[in-house]
Amino acid sequence: MLFFSSLTKEVIATGILLAIVIFLRIVAAKLIRRYAKLSSIMEHRTNLVIKYIHLLINVLAIIAVIVIWGVQKKDIFFTLSSVTTVVGVAMFAQWSILSNITSGIILFFFFPFRIGDIIQVHDKDFPIQAEIEDIKAFHMYLKTDKGERITYPNNLLLQKGISIITSKFEDKEFTD
């Protein structure tokens, strides 16, 4: 019984942290869904960004729990530096994965093209004019007028010049 009474502060702090994490996850999901609805962004892209935000919140919560329960700072820094080194070496070998995920999030929030738009990728070696079929976390599916289906990495969309040739939804009247 003495064990539980000595850890009351940590248990209460952990409970409060858990409530904050749940609150932040709900608020973040609602804000992202509201933004996606106003911007007419596809639901699966919205869910992907929500997963990334939830992952970030969870990692921060784990770090907070470690601090609450009194793990020594030198032990935290040693563990984090070891994990960061291993992840850094692995990501150096696979930097394109992280680059494409980051590009996918940037495309979600800031780029003007949508599924159905016809775009031109200004690449001197491999110029592409195609319709956007789908935008995923790592790549985009494009379909040319010849019927070719091209998988194009998201990070290249940020590096190359892009022109929107036509938008499926601009200048069209919808009738019942």
Stockholm file with secondary structure:
# STOCKHOLM 1.0

chainA/1-176         MLFFSSLTKEVIATGILLAIVIFLRIVAAKLIRRYAKLSSIMEHRTNLVIKYIHLLINVLAIIAVIVIWGVQKKDIFFTLSSVTTVVGVAMFAQWSILSNITSGIILFFFFPFRIGDIIQVHDKDFPIQAEIEDIKAFHMYLKTDKGERITYPNNLLLQKGISIITSKFEDKEFTD
#=GR chainA/1-176 SS CHHHHHTHHHHHHHHHHHHHHHHHHHHHHHHHHHHHHHTTCCHHHHHHHHHHHHHHHHHHHHHHHHHHTTCCHHHHHHHHHHHHHHHHHHHHHTHHHHHHHHHHHHHHHHCCCCTTCEEEEECSSSCEEEEEEEECSSEEEEECTTSCEEEEEHHHHHHSEEEEEECTTTTCCCCC
#=GC SS_cons         CHHHHHTHHHHHHHHHHHHHHHHHHHHHHHHHHHHHHHTTCCHHHHHHHHHHHHHHHHHHHHHHHHHHTTCCHHHHHHHHHHHHHHHHHHHHHTHHHHHHHHHHHHHHHHCCCCTTCEEEEECSSSCEEEEEEEECSSEEEEECTTSCEEEEEHHHHHHSEEEEEECTTTTCCCCC
//
